Amino acid sequence: MLDLQQKTSILEKILQEPPQNYADGFKEDILNCLEGLNTETVHSMFLSKQDTEEDIRQWVDKLTSRIVMHEHEDGIDNIIWDYICCG
């Protein structure tokens, strides 16, 4: 199992990957939202539920898909925070 430092590093690496499609373009927005939080807060909010790099990647993919589906209905930051807090 990954520790908090490893999970945080993996998440940052995924969010900093060059965009391959439209949805990937929102990774920078996610990273910007998370930058103001300390590592323990991020862990308690959602990283604690992710056990592997693949889990973290799937979490990011689901969030970027949600942004694409709902960006016309609500602000991107609101969608990100909703997903971080509520899943």
Steps between C-alpha positions, in 0.01 A plus 500: 500500500616851421573749776376859500818641346488248214132566434556875495794465260298275269206740500726795416672300224165406344370857519816635337496263202461672163137500383410224256136606455251771594428353845870489588507876457320532833778329697668837551176635652491205739862554596433870563206414729710255700806723536352697788433189706749328724585137433309364799183678389528361148561154645202515732274631224569238233851353476439274799245314285751439218735203542693488173624727223224360280239599763635855504507514119139377484397762757656775285341358183155493662540857622612631161208318336261656749640843421450446127141383556401785732727796423211680329281461811735610775843649556797270462618569855156407637502172310850418626416578863177302483684197369781533754257530789223266388659270244 
